[in-house]
Amino acid sequence: MNREKLDKFFVLFSLYIAQSIPMSFFSTVVPVIMRQEHYSLQSIGLLQLIKLPWILKFLWAPLIDRNAAGNLKQYRKWIIGSELFYAIVIIAIGVLNLQFDFQLIIVLMIIAFVASATQDIATDAYAILIMKKEERSFGNSMQSSGSFIGALAGSGLLLIVYHYFGWTMLLHCLALFALIALIPLMLYKKREPVVEKKGSIIKMKDLYLFFAAPGMVKRIFLLVFYYSGIIGILAMLKPYLVDLGYSIKEIGFMSGIVGTSVAAMSSFLAAFLINKLGRNNSLIGFSFLSIVATFYLWMISLGTPNTPMIYLGIILIWGTYGLLTVAIYTTSMDHVRPGREGTDFTLQIVITHLSSLIIAVLSGKIADTISYSGLFFIEALLSVGTFVALFFLYRKKSLL
């Protein structure tokens, strides 16, 4: 691999680390703290609603595409500006008291997620423009790996920092990490010439036209259900570990470090598998692995699993999540229109986020009502249904 490609992929890797570290912390560490304070599983599930900006970001994605008009420099400005604002909000959260200013902290979290979502729109468009088609699977493995490494820091290492140094120091570290991750982008100068498109005015009608394209029905099915069998388990995994008696430090290592490290490694593996097996076979094969992971976790949840059994379950569920993520991101880049890269990619990823958010919110209520094992069994059935549907939808015709 030449220097140009290495620089390109490292920029993407660092950008996705930048946006994922704080987001991972707010969506995974806070639930652990809440569970230790004896909040109900239903309340913890509802906390997932702070991710709403990532669901609604399609509303302002056309604005970013229209402003940038395919110009890499303009997308860079959006990325850097959003990330700087992101860091400022995080610092503001750090000066507040977690116990007494909880509602204000939630509001600021939502604002931070708006900035993060804006950065994500611009970063996705930027990634599509700097990568050739044959580079997308490996580029998306960098994207996914960066996100998981960010999650490792946000939900693993920083959970341990919180344990030892407290809330304020933790948030200062978050802001610093977000800013440091911008350095590769600021130093990167693309050596290959870029055709900068003069984009036409993007209207809300373009959103409808995207969904009206041929073959979009099965594409939407894939986006809605591909993660459905594992998201509920991932949302309740840390509360489950709390209820099994593990400490906050142990959970930070088990799920936050081991789990996300496995996801990052499986993301690298996904790039080679997709290139070797093709898009369709990879989509189907990765879906089958979600069946294995979910049924295993359901079976061990019927009793009192020991620590090695828990570790195996964490490895299976996070490893599968890494594979699924690269498959979704790679195929989503294949379904964008010129001049609307940010909008079209965002629309597809928003669908996966929305379906995942619904399942994550419901998972708390389900686990409260019928126990963790009941939730895990439902997730296993969803995995089976998704696999069967994908097998018939994608086994013959090409995805592209």
KOLMARVO-7495 format. One line per field, with one value per residue: residue number from 1; residue in three letters; z, x, y of N, C-alpha, C in turn. Coordinates in steps of 0.2 Angstrom, whole numbers. Example, Ala and Ser with C-alpha at 12.3 -4.5 7.8 and 13.67 -1.06 7.14 Angstrom:
<sites>
seq <- 1,2 .
type <- ala,ser .
nzz <- 39,35 .
nxx <- 66,64 .
nyy <- -28,-11 .
cazz <- 39,36 .
caxx <- 62,68 .
cayy <- -22,-5 .
czz <- 39,39 .
cxx <- 66,64 .
cyy <- -16,0 .
</sites>
This chain:
<sites>
seq <- 1,2,3,4,5,6,7,8,9,10,11,12,13,14,15,16,17,18,19,20,21,22,23,24,25,26,27,28,29,30,31,32,33,34,35,36,37,38,39,40,41,42,43,44,45,46,47,48,49,50,51,52,53,54,55,56,57,58,59,60,61,62,63,64,65,66,67,68,69,70,71,72,73,74,75,76,77,78,79,80,81,82,83,84,85,86,87,88,89,90,91,92,93,94,95,96,97,98,99,100,101,102,103,104,105,106,107,108,109,110,111,112,113,114,115,116,117,118,119,120,121,122,123,124,125,126,127,128,129,130,131,132,133,134,135,136,137,138,139,140,141,142,143,144,145,146,147,148,149,150,151,152,153,154,155,156,157,158,159,160,161,162,163,164,165,166,167,168,169,170,171,172,173,174,175,176,177,178,179,180,181,182,183,184,185,186,187,188,189,190,191,192,193,194,195,196,197,198,199,200,201,202,203,204,205,206,207,208,209,210,211,212,213,214,215,216,217,218,219,220,221,222,223,224,225,226,227,228,229,230,231,232,233,234,235,236,237,238,239,240,241,242,243,244,245,246,247,248,249,250,251,252,253,254,255,256,257,258,259,260,261,262,263,264,265,266,267,268,269,270,271,272,273,274,275,276,277,278,279,280,281,282,283,284,285,286,287,288,289,290,291,292,293,294,295,296,297,298,299,300,301,302,303,304,305,306,307,308,309,310,311,312,313,314,315,316,317,318,319,320,321,322,323,324,325,326,327,328,329,330,331,332,333,334,335,336,337,338,339,340,341,342,343,344,345,346,347,348,349,350,351,352,353,354,355,356,357,358,359,360,361,362,363,364,365,366,367,368,369,370,371,372,373,374,375,376,377,378,379,380,381,382,383,384,385,386,387,388,389,390,391,392,393,394,395,396,397,398,399,400 .
type <- met,asn,arg,glu,lys,leu,asp,lys,phe,phe,val,leu,phe,ser,leu,tyr,ile,ala,gln,ser,ile,pro,met,ser,phe,phe,ser,thr,val,val,pro,val,ile,met,arg,gln,glu,his,tyr,ser,leu,gln,ser,ile,gly,leu,leu,gln,leu,ile,lys,leu,pro,trp,ile,leu,lys,phe,leu,trp,ala,pro,leu,ile,asp,arg,asn,ala,ala,gly,asn,leu,lys,gln,tyr,arg,lys,trp,ile,ile,gly,ser,glu,leu,phe,tyr,ala,ile,val,ile,ile,ala,ile,gly,val,leu,asn,leu,gln,phe,asp,phe,gln,leu,ile,ile,val,leu,met,ile,ile,ala,phe,val,ala,ser,ala,thr,gln,asp,ile,ala,thr,asp,ala,tyr,ala,ile,leu,ile,met,lys,lys,glu,glu,arg,ser,phe,gly,asn,ser,met,gln,ser,ser,gly,ser,phe,ile,gly,ala,leu,ala,gly,ser,gly,leu,leu,leu,ile,val,tyr,his,tyr,phe,gly,trp,thr,met,leu,leu,his,cys,leu,ala,leu,phe,ala,leu,ile,ala,leu,ile,pro,leu,met,leu,tyr,lys,lys,arg,glu,pro,val,val,glu,lys,lys,gly,ser,ile,ile,lys,met,lys,asp,leu,tyr,leu,phe,phe,ala,ala,pro,gly,met,val,lys,arg,ile,phe,leu,leu,val,phe,tyr,tyr,ser,gly,ile,ile,gly,ile,leu,ala,met,leu,lys,pro,tyr,leu,val,asp,leu,gly,tyr,ser,ile,lys,glu,ile,gly,phe,met,ser,gly,ile,val,gly,thr,ser,val,ala,ala,met,ser,ser,phe,leu,ala,ala,phe,leu,ile,asn,lys,leu,gly,arg,asn,asn,ser,leu,ile,gly,phe,ser,phe,leu,ser,ile,val,ala,thr,phe,tyr,leu,trp,met,ile,ser,leu,gly,thr,pro,asn,thr,pro,met,ile,tyr,leu,gly,ile,ile,leu,ile,trp,gly,thr,tyr,gly,leu,leu,thr,val,ala,ile,tyr,thr,thr,ser,met,asp,his,val,arg,pro,gly,arg,glu,gly,thr,asp,phe,thr,leu,gln,ile,val,ile,thr,his,leu,ser,ser,leu,ile,ile,ala,val,leu,ser,gly,lys,ile,ala,asp,thr,ile,ser,tyr,ser,gly,leu,phe,phe,ile,glu,ala,leu,leu,ser,val,gly,thr,phe,val,ala,leu,phe,phe,leu,tyr,arg,lys,lys,ser,leu,leu .
nzz <- 0,-5,1,-1,0,13,21,18,23,37,40,40,49,61,61,64,76,83,83,90,103,113,111,113,127,133,130,135,147,156,157,165,177,181,183,194,203,205,195,185,173,162,162,159,147,140,140,129,120,119,108,97,89,79,73,67,58,44,41,40,32,18,17,21,10,0,3,2,-10,-16,-14,-7,2,8,14,24,32,38,45,54,61,67,76,84,91,97,106,114,120,127,137,144,149,158,169,176,189,191,199,203,192,182,173,165,160,152,142,136,132,121,113,110,103,92,86,84,75,64,61,57,45,36,36,31,18,14,15,5,-7,-7,-8,-19,-28,-27,-15,-5,4,12,17,24,34,41,45,53,62,68,75,84,91,97,104,113,120,125,132,139,143,148,157,167,170,175,186,194,194,193,188,181,177,168,158,153,148,138,129,125,118,107,100,97,88,77,71,60,49,47,43,32,14,0,-14,-26,-41,-39,-44,-43,-40,-46,-37,-39,-33,-18,-13,-2,-9,-15,-5,-6,-19,-18,-11,-20,-30,-40,-33,-20,-10,-4,0,10,19,23,29,40,48,49,60,70,78,87,94,105,114,115,121,133,139,148,160,162,166,178,186,187,196,193,195,192,186,182,172,163,158,153,143,138,134,130,123,113,107,101,91,84,78,71,62,53,48,41,30,21,20,13,1,-3,-3,-9,-9,-7,-2,9,17,20,26,37,44,48,58,68,73,79,89,97,101,109,120,125,129,140,148,154,166,179,173,172,173,161,152,150,145,132,126,125,116,105,102,100,91,80,78,73,61,54,54,45,33,31,30,19,8,9,4,-9,-14,-17,-24,-36,-30,-20,-9,5,9,4,9,23,24,23,34,44,45,49,62,68,68,77,88,92,95,105,115,118,123,136,143,139,145,159,160,156,159,157,150,142,134,127,120,111,104,97,90,81,74,67,59,51,44,36,28,21,15,4,-2,-6,-12,-25,-35,-39,-27,-31 .
nxx <- 4,3,10,1,-12,-10,-10,-22,-31,-28,-31,-46,-47,-43,-53,-65,-62,-62,-75,-82,-77,-82,-96,-98,-94,-105,-116,-114,-106,-113,-125,-121,-117,-129,-136,-129,-134,-146,-156,-170,-171,-179,-178,-164,-164,-172,-163,-156,-161,-154,-147,-154,-151,-143,-152,-160,-151,-152,-160,-152,-142,-143,-140,-127,-121,-125,-119,-105,-104,-97,-84,-68,-61,-71,-79,-69,-69,-81,-80,-69,-74,-86,-81,-73,-83,-89,-80,-79,-92,-91,-82,-89,-99,-91,-89,-100,-110,-113,-123,-132,-134,-140,-151,-148,-135,-139,-146,-135,-128,-136,-134,-121,-121,-128,-118,-108,-115,-116,-102,-101,-108,-101,-89,-92,-96,-84,-75,-81,-78,-64,-60,-57,-68,-64,-57,-66,-71,-60,-57,-69,-67,-57,-64,-74,-66,-60,-71,-73,-62,-62,-73,-68,-59,-69,-78,-71,-57,-59,-69,-62,-54,-64,-67,-56,-52,-63,-77,-75,-61,-62,-70,-62,-52,-59,-62,-50,-45,-54,-49,-36,-37,-40,-29,-22,-31,-29,-16,-16,-14,-22,-14,-18,-27,-43,-59,-70,-86,-99,-112,-130,-144,-150,-164,-178,-186,-176,-174,-185,-183,-172,-176,-185,-179,-174,-174,-174,-182,-178,-166,-169,-175,-164,-156,-165,-166,-154,-145,-154,-154,-144,-143,-151,-146,-133,-136,-141,-131,-121,-129,-133,-121,-118,-129,-125,-115,-103,-90,-88,-76,-72,-82,-79,-66,-70,-81,-79,-66,-60,-72,-74,-61,-61,-71,-65,-54,-61,-67,-56,-54,-66,-65,-56,-63,-75,-69,-65,-76,-86,-100,-113,-112,-105,-114,-124,-117,-111,-123,-127,-118,-122,-133,-127,-120,-131,-139,-130,-128,-141,-142,-132,-137,-148,-144,-132,-119,-101,-85,-76,-86,-94,-85,-83,-95,-95,-85,-90,-102,-98,-88,-96,-104,-94,-91,-104,-105,-96,-100,-112,-109,-100,-108,-117,-110,-110,-122,-124,-128,-120,-114,-122,-117,-115,-129,-136,-128,-130,-144,-146,-138,-145,-157,-153,-148,-160,-169,-161,-161,-174,-175,-166,-171,-183,-178,-174,-187,-192,-182,-184,-197,-198,-186,-168,-164,-176,-176,-164,-168,-178,-170,-162,-171,-175,-163,-162,-173,-170,-158,-163,-172,-163,-155,-163,-166,-153,-145,-143,-144,-134,-128,-125 .
nyy <- -6,11,27,37,31,26,38,43,34,34,47,46,36,43,53,47,42,53,58,48,45,54,52,38,38,45,38,25,25,33,26,15,22,26,14,10,19,14,16,12,-1,2,16,18,13,23,33,32,40,52,51,56,67,60,53,62,69,69,79,91,87,89,103,104,97,106,117,113,108,97,100,97,105,113,103,100,111,111,99,102,114,109,100,107,115,105,100,111,111,99,102,112,104,97,106,105,98,81,75,85,93,86,86,98,93,83,90,97,87,82,93,92,80,85,92,82,74,82,84,71,69,78,71,58,61,67,56,48,55,55,42,28,17,4,5,6,-4,-7,6,8,-1,6,16,10,4,15,20,10,10,22,20,11,19,28,21,12,14,28,26,19,30,39,32,33,47,55,66,79,79,69,73,84,76,70,81,85,73,73,84,82,72,78,82,74,76,90,91,83,83,81,72,67,73,81,81,93,95,105,107,105,113,107,99,96,87,78,69,61,56,48,37,32,26,12,-5,-1,-5,-18,-14,-5,-13,-21,-11,-8,-20,-26,-25,-29,-40,-39,-27,-24,-32,-27,-15,-18,-24,-19,-15,-28,-35,-27,-31,-44,-43,-37,-25,-7,-4,-17,-20,-9,-14,-27,-25,-12,-12,-25,-29,-19,-19,-31,-29,-19,-26,-36,-27,-24,-37,-38,-31,-38,-50,-45,-41,-53,-62,-55,-42,-47,-61,-58,-50,-59,-70,-63,-60,-73,-75,-67,-74,-85,-78,-72,-83,-90,-80,-80,-93,-94,-84,-90,-97,-94,-87,-90,-81,-83,-88,-77,-68,-74,-73,-59,-57,-63,-56,-42,-44,-49,-37,-28,-34,-33,-19,-14,-20,-14,0,0,-5,5,17,13,17,30,47,57,72,72,66,66,68,56,45,48,47,33,28,34,27,15,19,24,12,5,13,12,-1,-2,7,0,-12,-11,-10,-22,-31,-28,-32,-46,-52,-53,-64,-67,-56,-58,-70,-66,-57,-66,-73,-63,-62,-74,-73,-61,-66,-77,-69,-61,-70,-75,-63,-58,-68,-71,-60,-46,-34,-22 .
cazz <- 0,-5,6,-2,3,21,24,17,28,43,41,41,56,66,62,67,83,86,85,93,110,118,110,117,134,135,129,138,154,160,160,171,183,183,186,201,207,205,190,182,166,157,162,156,139,138,140,122,116,118,101,92,83,74,69,63,55,37,39,38,28,11,18,20,3,-5,4,0,-18,-19,-13,-1,7,11,19,29,36,42,50,59,65,71,81,89,95,100,112,119,124,132,142,148,153,163,175,180,194,188,203,204,186,178,167,160,157,146,136,133,128,115,109,108,98,86,83,82,69,58,59,54,38,32,36,27,11,13,14,-2,-12,-7,-9,-25,-27,-24,-8,0,10,17,20,29,40,45,48,59,67,72,79,89,95,100,109,118,124,128,137,143,147,151,162,172,172,179,193,199,194,193,182,178,174,163,152,150,143,132,124,122,113,101,97,95,83,71,68,54,44,46,40,26,8,-6,-19,-33,-42,-37,-48,-38,-44,-44,-35,-40,-27,-15,-10,2,-14,-16,-1,-9,-25,-16,-9,-26,-34,-41,-28,-13,-5,-1,3,16,24,25,34,46,51,49,67,75,83,92,97,111,119,117,125,140,141,154,165,164,170,184,190,189,202,191,197,186,183,178,166,158,154,149,137,135,131,127,117,107,103,96,86,79,74,66,56,49,45,37,23,17,18,8,-5,-6,-4,-12,-5,-5,2,16,20,22,31,44,47,51,64,73,76,84,95,101,104,114,125,128,133,146,153,158,172,181,169,175,169,155,148,149,140,126,124,123,110,99,100,98,84,75,77,69,54,52,53,39,28,30,28,12,3,8,-1,-16,-16,-16,-30,-37,-28,-14,-5,12,10,3,14,29,24,24,41,49,45,54,69,70,70,82,94,94,99,112,120,120,126,143,145,138,150,165,160,155,161,152,145,138,129,123,116,106,99,94,84,76,70,62,53,46,40,31,23,17,11,-2,-6,-9,-13,-32,-38,-36,-23,-35 .
caxx <- 0,7,10,-5,-17,-10,-12,-29,-35,-26,-36,-52,-47,-43,-59,-70,-60,-63,-82,-85,-75,-87,-102,-98,-94,-111,-121,-112,-104,-118,-130,-118,-117,-136,-138,-126,-138,-152,-161,-173,-168,-183,-175,-158,-166,-174,-157,-153,-164,-150,-144,-159,-148,-140,-158,-163,-146,-153,-163,-147,-137,-143,-137,-120,-119,-126,-113,-99,-104,-92,-77,-65,-59,-77,-80,-64,-71,-87,-77,-65,-79,-90,-77,-71,-89,-90,-75,-81,-98,-89,-79,-94,-102,-86,-89,-106,-111,-117,-129,-136,-136,-141,-155,-144,-130,-143,-147,-129,-126,-140,-131,-114,-123,-129,-111,-105,-119,-114,-96,-101,-111,-96,-84,-94,-95,-76,-73,-83,-74,-56,-59,-60,-73,-61,-55,-71,-71,-54,-58,-74,-64,-54,-70,-77,-61,-59,-76,-73,-56,-65,-78,-64,-57,-74,-82,-67,-52,-62,-73,-57,-52,-69,-67,-50,-51,-69,-81,-72,-55,-64,-73,-57,-49,-63,-61,-43,-45,-57,-45,-30,-39,-41,-22,-20,-34,-26,-10,-17,-15,-23,-10,-21,-32,-50,-64,-74,-92,-103,-118,-136,-148,-153,-171,-181,-188,-171,-174,-190,-181,-167,-180,-189,-174,-175,-171,-173,-186,-174,-161,-172,-176,-157,-154,-169,-166,-147,-143,-159,-153,-139,-143,-154,-141,-128,-139,-142,-125,-118,-133,-133,-115,-119,-133,-121,-111,-96,-88,-88,-69,-72,-86,-75,-62,-73,-85,-77,-59,-60,-77,-73,-55,-63,-75,-60,-51,-66,-68,-51,-55,-72,-62,-53,-68,-79,-66,-64,-82,-91,-104,-119,-110,-103,-120,-127,-112,-111,-129,-127,-114,-127,-137,-123,-119,-136,-141,-125,-129,-147,-141,-129,-141,-153,-141,-127,-112,-94,-82,-74,-92,-96,-80,-84,-101,-93,-81,-95,-107,-94,-85,-101,-106,-89,-92,-110,-105,-92,-104,-117,-105,-97,-113,-121,-106,-111,-128,-125,-128,-115,-116,-127,-114,-117,-136,-138,-125,-133,-151,-145,-136,-150,-161,-150,-148,-167,-171,-157,-163,-181,-174,-162,-176,-188,-174,-175,-193,-193,-178,-188,-204,-197,-179,-163,-165,-182,-174,-159,-171,-181,-165,-160,-176,-174,-157,-164,-178,-166,-154,-168,-174,-157,-153,-167,-166,-147,-141,-142,-143,-129,-131,-123 .
cayy <- 0,17,32,41,27,26,44,44,29,36,53,43,32,48,57,43,41,60,59,42,44,57,49,32,39,48,33,19,25,36,20,11,26,26,8,9,23,11,18,6,-3,6,23,18,12,29,38,31,46,57,50,58,71,56,51,68,73,69,86,96,85,93,110,103,96,111,122,111,106,92,103,94,110,115,98,100,117,108,94,106,118,105,96,112,116,98,100,117,109,94,106,115,98,95,110,104,92,76,73,91,97,81,88,102,89,79,95,99,80,83,98,89,75,88,94,76,72,87,82,64,70,80,66,53,64,68,49,45,59,54,35,25,12,-2,6,7,-9,-6,13,8,-4,11,20,6,3,21,21,6,12,28,17,8,24,32,17,7,18,33,23,18,37,41,28,35,54,59,68,85,77,64,77,87,71,69,86,84,68,75,89,79,67,82,84,71,80,97,90,79,86,75,73,66,79,80,84,96,96,111,104,108,115,101,101,90,82,74,63,56,53,43,31,30,23,4,-9,2,-8,-23,-10,-2,-19,-22,-6,-8,-26,-30,-25,-30,-46,-38,-20,-24,-36,-22,-9,-20,-29,-17,-16,-35,-36,-24,-36,-50,-42,-35,-18,-2,-5,-24,-19,-5,-18,-32,-23,-6,-13,-31,-30,-14,-21,-37,-26,-15,-31,-39,-23,-25,-43,-38,-28,-43,-54,-42,-41,-60,-65,-50,-39,-51,-66,-56,-48,-65,-73,-60,-61,-79,-75,-64,-80,-89,-74,-71,-89,-91,-76,-82,-99,-93,-80,-95,-98,-89,-89,-88,-75,-85,-88,-70,-65,-77,-69,-52,-57,-65,-50,-37,-46,-49,-30,-25,-36,-30,-12,-13,-22,-8,6,-1,-5,12,21,11,19,38,50,62,79,71,60,67,67,49,41,50,44,26,27,36,22,10,22,24,6,3,17,10,-8,-1,9,-6,-17,-10,-12,-30,-34,-27,-36,-53,-53,-53,-70,-66,-51,-61,-75,-62,-55,-72,-74,-58,-64,-79,-70,-57,-70,-80,-65,-59,-76,-75,-57,-56,-73,-72,-54,-42,-28,-15 .
czz <- 0,0,5,2,11,24,24,22,35,45,43,48,61,67,65,74,87,88,89,101,114,117,114,124,136,135,132,145,158,162,165,177,185,186,193,206,207,201,187,175,161,157,158,148,136,137,133,118,115,111,95,87,78,70,64,58,47,36,37,34,21,12,18,13,-1,-4,1,-7,-20,-18,-6,4,11,16,25,34,40,47,56,64,69,77,86,94,99,107,117,123,129,138,147,152,159,170,179,184,192,192,203,197,180,172,162,157,151,140,133,129,121,110,106,103,92,82,80,75,63,56,55,46,34,31,31,20,9,11,7,-7,-12,-8,-16,-23,-24,-17,-3,6,15,21,25,35,44,49,54,64,72,77,85,94,100,106,115,123,128,133,141,147,151,157,168,175,177,186,197,199,194,187,178,174,168,157,149,146,137,127,121,117,107,97,94,89,76,67,61,48,42,42,33,20,3,-12,-26,-34,-41,-41,-43,-42,-42,-43,-37,-33,-24,-11,-6,-3,-15,-11,-3,-15,-24,-15,-15,-31,-34,-36,-21,-8,-1,3,10,21,27,31,40,51,52,56,72,80,88,96,104,116,120,121,132,143,148,160,167,168,177,189,191,194,200,193,191,182,179,172,161,155,150,143,134,132,127,121,111,103,99,90,81,75,69,60,51,45,40,30,19,15,13,1,-8,-7,-8,-7,-3,-1,9,20,23,27,37,47,51,58,70,76,81,90,100,104,110,120,129,132,140,151,156,165,175,178,173,170,162,150,146,144,133,122,122,117,104,97,98,91,79,73,72,62,50,50,46,33,26,27,21,7,3,4,-8,-18,-15,-23,-30,-34,-22,-9,2,14,10,8,21,30,26,31,46,50,50,61,72,72,76,89,96,98,105,117,123,124,134,146,145,144,157,166,160,156,155,147,140,132,124,118,110,101,95,88,79,71,65,57,48,42,35,26,18,12,4,-6,-9,-12,-21,-36,-35,-33,-27,-41 .
cxx <- 4,6,3,-11,-17,-12,-19,-33,-34,-30,-43,-52,-47,-49,-64,-69,-63,-71,-85,-83,-80,-94,-103,-98,-101,-116,-120,-110,-109,-124,-127,-118,-125,-138,-135,-130,-145,-158,-164,-170,-172,-180,-168,-159,-168,-168,-154,-156,-160,-146,-149,-156,-145,-146,-160,-158,-148,-157,-158,-142,-137,-140,-130,-117,-120,-121,-107,-98,-98,-85,-74,-63,-65,-79,-76,-66,-77,-85,-74,-70,-83,-87,-74,-77,-90,-86,-77,-87,-96,-86,-84,-98,-98,-87,-95,-106,-115,-123,-134,-138,-137,-145,-151,-138,-133,-144,-141,-126,-129,-136,-124,-116,-125,-123,-108,-108,-117,-107,-96,-104,-105,-90,-86,-93,-88,-73,-75,-79,-67,-55,-61,-64,-70,-58,-60,-72,-66,-55,-64,-72,-60,-59,-73,-72,-60,-64,-76,-67,-58,-70,-74,-61,-63,-78,-78,-62,-54,-66,-68,-55,-57,-68,-61,-50,-57,-71,-77,-65,-57,-66,-67,-53,-52,-62,-55,-42,-48,-53,-39,-31,-40,-34,-21,-24,-31,-20,-10,-18,-16,-18,-13,-26,-39,-54,-69,-81,-96,-110,-124,-139,-151,-159,-173,-184,-183,-171,-179,-187,-176,-171,-184,-185,-175,-171,-171,-177,-182,-169,-163,-173,-169,-155,-158,-167,-159,-144,-148,-158,-148,-139,-146,-150,-136,-130,-140,-136,-122,-122,-133,-127,-115,-123,-130,-116,-104,-96,-88,-81,-69,-76,-82,-70,-65,-77,-82,-70,-59,-65,-75,-66,-56,-66,-70,-56,-55,-67,-63,-52,-61,-70,-60,-58,-73,-76,-65,-71,-87,-96,-110,-117,-108,-109,-123,-123,-112,-117,-130,-123,-118,-131,-133,-121,-125,-139,-136,-127,-136,-146,-137,-133,-147,-150,-137,-120,-106,-91,-80,-80,-94,-91,-81,-90,-100,-90,-86,-99,-104,-91,-90,-103,-100,-90,-98,-109,-101,-96,-109,-114,-103,-103,-117,-117,-108,-118,-129,-125,-123,-117,-120,-124,-116,-124,-138,-135,-129,-140,-150,-143,-141,-155,-159,-150,-155,-170,-167,-159,-170,-179,-170,-167,-181,-184,-175,-181,-194,-189,-182,-194,-202,-190,-174,-163,-170,-180,-169,-162,-175,-176,-163,-165,-176,-168,-158,-168,-174,-161,-158,-170,-169,-155,-157,-167,-159,-143,-139,-140,-138,-132,-130,-126 .
cyy <- 6,22,36,38,27,32,45,40,31,42,50,40,37,52,53,42,48,61,53,42,47,54,42,33,41,42,26,20,28,31,16,15,26,20,7,14,20,13,12,5,1,13,23,17,19,34,38,37,52,57,52,62,66,53,56,72,73,76,91,94,88,100,109,102,102,116,120,110,102,94,100,99,112,110,98,106,115,104,98,110,115,102,101,114,111,99,106,115,104,97,109,110,97,99,109,98,87,74,79,94,92,83,93,98,85,84,97,92,80,88,96,84,78,90,88,74,76,85,75,65,72,75,61,55,65,61,47,48,57,46,33,19,6,-2,6,2,-8,1,12,4,1,15,17,5,9,22,17,7,18,25,14,13,27,28,12,11,24,31,22,25,40,38,31,43,58,62,74,83,73,68,81,83,70,74,86,79,70,80,86,75,71,84,81,75,87,96,87,84,81,77,72,72,77,84,87,98,102,108,108,109,109,102,95,85,77,68,58,52,48,37,28,26,15,0,-7,-1,-13,-19,-7,-8,-21,-17,-6,-14,-29,-30,-27,-35,-45,-32,-20,-27,-31,-17,-11,-24,-26,-17,-24,-37,-33,-29,-42,-49,-39,-27,-14,-3,-12,-23,-14,-9,-23,-30,-17,-7,-19,-31,-25,-16,-26,-34,-22,-20,-34,-34,-23,-31,-42,-35,-33,-48,-52,-42,-48,-63,-61,-48,-43,-57,-64,-53,-54,-69,-70,-60,-67,-79,-72,-69,-84,-85,-73,-77,-91,-87,-78,-88,-98,-89,-84,-97,-93,-91,-86,-83,-77,-86,-81,-67,-68,-74,-62,-52,-59,-59,-44,-38,-46,-41,-27,-27,-33,-22,-10,-14,-16,-2,6,-1,2,17,19,14,27,41,56,69,78,66,60,65,59,44,42,47,37,24,29,31,16,12,22,17,3,6,14,3,-7,2,4,-11,-17,-12,-19,-33,-33,-31,-44,-56,-53,-59,-70,-61,-54,-66,-71,-59,-60,-74,-69,-59,-69,-77,-65,-61,-74,-75,-62,-64,-76,-69,-55,-62,-74,-65,-50,-36,-22,-14 .
</sites>
